[in-house]
Amino acid sequence: MTGGSQPAIDCGRDPVEAAMWLARAFTSGRRLCVWAPGAPDHAHHVAVEFVHPVVAGTLPLAAAVAESEAVAGTSEYTTLAIGGNGVAADLFISTDQPDTAIVLSYHVLWELVQVALEHPGLVGSAAAAGGDSTGFLYPFLDAAEEDEASLRESLRASAGAKVQESERLAQESLESNRAALAQAGAAIAQAVVAGGRVLTMGNGGSATDAARLVRLLRARDVPAESLSADYAVATALANDLGAERIFSRQLDAFARPGDVLVGCSTSGASRNLLAAFEQAAAMGLATVGISGYGGGSFSGQASVHHNLVVQSMSVHRIQEAQAALMSELCRRAAAGVPASGGRASEAAP
């Protein structure tokens, strides 16, 4: 716990205990503060999950990203550390595991917290009782308010099932996209050897996925930049030109023929990504789409040269499978670049 009175709760090993702790923190008026040393994309992904849930009808919850552990020990915040050895926190997610497992841990945490909040008699506040039902997430969940043991057991069983589902979908996605991964990886390697770089883009949670892809590529000495990362540029363009131009206008400024544009989307239907793909192809960039929902509009757009598709309708499971696809894409891209062939920015840890 914060202040060192008790050990932090491992969200991966004990997701139910972590979720019950966090649900009680929210209902007592505390906020969630997240930091992830060396991987801020993870922290921002957690924040957007809690503040702006993509699953209709769930409660928006107060979450923020911290640049340091300065909030540890304060009464206002419950703290979640993603990595950061020796950092004092209430909850933590170990980074001694693949990125796919890290993403899965905080997705399951969000899902369990939302369900726990539907049981105000067990988490300590009547204020949560007015929330819309999350029964579509856990249709078999016992709604009894006096039996915490049964609630915990139901959550534990459901969390285990979701882990199995995620691992299955990730493996299926790697298999079904084997050829597309090889082609997209080769396209990136060819571009980098010729002096090009990778540009990534995405909205919301997918913007953090685009940032994570950049981090993973840079760690393998592949030059990459995220078009979603500069909040000043993105908000200026959204304000002056509209959200549909925030990526295509940046291509005017930053892209060069021979670069590669990678777009991340759970739906494959984001209009600003589709517009950017059209412009990128016209400018001579190779393009890669990473999408769920069977590919969405990405699969039908000729300007998306390489499609990596997750066959699922669950946003969280899609993003977890996409994390697996991104890791494999990075591996394949780096394998095609000679040790001295990239113009990488400073490698992330």
N, C-alpha and C positions, 0 to 999 in steps of 0.2 A: 504494500500500500504506500501511498504518498507519505513521505516523512520517514520511511523505513521501519514502521511499527510492525508490519507484516510483509511477507513476500508478495511481489506482484503476481497477478493471475495470468497464466499463460492461455491466451485466447485459442490457440491451436489445440492444446492438450485438454483444456476444460472449457469449451465454449459455453456450456450452460451456466457454470458459475460466473463466467465473465459477463454473460448477458444479463443474468439476474442482478449482479452488482451494478451494471450500467443502467438498467431500467430503474432501479431504486435511486440511483444518483440523479437521473433525469427528473423523476417524480418528486424529489426533494429540492428541485430548483437548481441543481448543479449543471454545468455545461461540460461538454467533452472537448478536451484539447489534445491534439495529436501532433507528434513530431516523428520524423523518420530521417535521421542523419544519413546523408549520402544518397537518399532516395526520396526526395520531396514529392515525387509523383504519387507515391503510395499515400502519404499524408493527405494530399489534396483529394485523392480518390475517396478516402474515408470521409472527409468533410463534405464532399458533394453528395455522397450516399445518404448521410444523415440529414443534411439541410434540405435537399431537394430530391426526395425519393422518386424514382421513376415508376414505381408500382403504384397505380392509382389508389387513393383512399388511405394511405398510411400517414403517420404523424411526422411532420417536419420537426427535427430536433436540433437543439443548439450545439453546433460543432464548429471548431476553428482549428487552424494550423498554427503551430508555434515554431519559431525559428530556433528556440533553445528550450531548455527545461526550466526556465525561470518561473513558470506557473506552478511547478511541483511544490506541494506543501501548502498551497492556498486553499481556502474553503470554498471558493467559487467553482473550481474545476475538478472534474475527474480526468485523469491523464492516461493516455494510451501511447506507448512508445513502440515504434516499429524498428527493431534493431536498437543500436545505441547501448553497447555493453556498459553496465554500471549505472545507467540512468535511473533515477528514482521515478517510479510511475505506479499507478494502480493496476494497469493492465499492460500487457506487452505481447507482441508477435515477433517471434524469432526470425531473423534473416538468415539463419543457418539452414536454409531450405530454398527450393526453387521459387521464383517469382510467382508461379502458378499457385503454389501452396499459400503464399502470403496473401494473394488476392482472395483466394477461397476463404481464408480465415476471417478477413474483415467482412466479406459478404455474408457469411453464416452468422457472424456476430450481429450485423444489422438485422437480419431476418429474425433471429431469436429475440432481440430486444423489442422489435415491433410486436411480436406475439406476447411477450411478457407484459407489455404495457396494456394489453387487452385484459389483464387480470389485476385490476387496481387493488383488490383485496389482498393480493399476495405481494405486490411491490410497493404498497404504501401510499397510494394517492387516488382519490376519487376523480381527480382531474382528467385522468387518462380514460375514464369510462366512456366519454363521448366520442372517442375515435371510431372510425369506420372499421368494420370487421376485417381481420386478416385470416379468416378461415380458409380462404383460397390457398394460403401458403401451407397451412397445417389442418386439413379438413377433419382429421381424426382427433384433434386436440380436445381434451376434457376441459370444459370451461368452469369447473368447480373452483370456488374462491377459497376453500378451506383446506385443500389438499395440495400443499406445495410439492410433496414428494411425487405425486402423480404428474403434476405439471412438469417437473424437472425430468422425469423419466420419458414423458412424451417428447419433450424438446430434445433430449439426448438421442432418442431413436430417430427422430426426424433429421437432426444434424448429421447423424451417421449415414442416413439414406442420401442426403444431399451431397456428402463427400463422395459416395460411391457413384452417384449420378454424374457429378462433375468429372471425376476421373475417367469414367466410361466415355463421356462426350468428348473430352480432350483427346483421348486415344483414337476415337472414331474420326475426329476432325483431322488429326495428323495423317491418318491413313487415307482418307478421302481426298485430301489436298496434297498428296505426295508429289504429283506431277507439277501442280501449280507452285508449290514451294520451291521445287528445283528450278523452275523457270524464273520465278521472281528473284530468288537468291542469285542466280546467274546474271540477271539483268542489273541488280545492284552492284555485284562485283565488277561487271564490265564497265559500269558507269564510274565507279570509284577509281579503277585502274586508269581510266581515260581522263581523270581529273575532276570528275563530278562528285556530287554529294547527295545525301538523302534528305528530303524535306518531308515532314510529317504533319498531319492535321487531324482534328477531331473536335467534337463538341461535348461539354460536360464531362461525364466520366470517361468518355472516349478521348477527350483532350488529355486527360492524365495518362491514358494508354499510349497516346501519341508521344507524350513526354517520356514515358518509360521506354518506349522503343528507341528513342534517341539515346537515353542513358545506356541501354544495353548495346547499341551499335558503337557508341563511343568507347565503351569498355573493351571492345574488340578492334579498336583503331579504325573504325569506319566513320568518316565524317558525316555528321547529321545535325539537323536543326529542326525545332518544332515551330510551326507557324501559329500554334495556339499559345505559346509560352509568354509572349510579350503582351501583358494586359493593356499597356498604353496604346500600342498599335491596334490591337483587336477591338478595344472599346471605341477608339477614335473612328475606325472604319465602320463599326456597327452604327455609331451615332450619326455619321455624316453620309454614309453610302447605303446602310442597311446590312443586316446580318448575312445576307446572301453573298456579299462581296468581301467578307473579311479574309478569305483565303485567296481568291482569285486576284484581288488587288495586290496582295503581298507577292504573288508570283510575278506581277509586273515589275516589282522592285528588286526582288531577290533571286528569282530563278534564272538559270541559264540552260540552253540546250545541252543535253547530256546528263542533267540531273535526274533524279528519280523522285516522284511524289507518291507518298503512301498515305492513304486515307483510312481512318478507323471509325467504324460506326456499328452499333448493335443492329440497327434496322436496315442499313444500306439505302436509306431514303433521304438523307440530309441534303437539302437543296444547295447549301453553300459548298458541300463537298463535291456534289455532282457538277456544279458550275466550275469549280477549280479543276476537276479532272478534264473537262472539255478544253479549258484554256491551256492546261499543261500539255495535253496531247498536241494541240495546235502549235505550241512553242517548241516541240521536239523533246519533251520529257517522257521517259517511261513512267508508267503509273501502276500502282498496286492498290487494290481495294481489299480491306479486311472487314467482313460484315457477317451478321447473323441473319435470322429470319429467312434462311435459304438464299441469301444474297441480295434480296430486295432489288432496288433499281440498279445497283452496281452491276449485277449480272447481265442486265440488258443494255448497258451503255458501252458502245464500242471504244470510247476513250479510256475505259478501265481495262488496261492490257492484261493484267494478271489478277484473278479473283481468288481470294482465300475465304472460303465460306463455311460458316458453322450452321448446321441444320438443327436449329432449336428456336423456340419462341420465348425462352426464359432469359431475361436480360442478364441476370447474374451468371447463369451457367454459360451464356454466350461469351461474356467477358473473360471468364476463366478459361474457356477453350481458346479464345483469341490470344490469351497470354501464352498458352502453349505454342500456338502457331507463330507468334512473334519471336519466341525464344528459338524455335527451329529456323525461322527465317534469318535471324541474326547469325546463327551457326553456319548456315549455308552461304550467306553473303560473305562472311569473314573467311571462310574456307577458300573462296575464289580470289582473295586479295593477297598478293605477296606481302611479306612482312614490312617491306618499305613502300608498298604501293598506295597506302592511304594517306590523306592529309588530315588526320583526325584532330579534333579539338581535344582539350584535356580530358583524359579518360576518367569516367566516373568510377567510384569504388564499387 
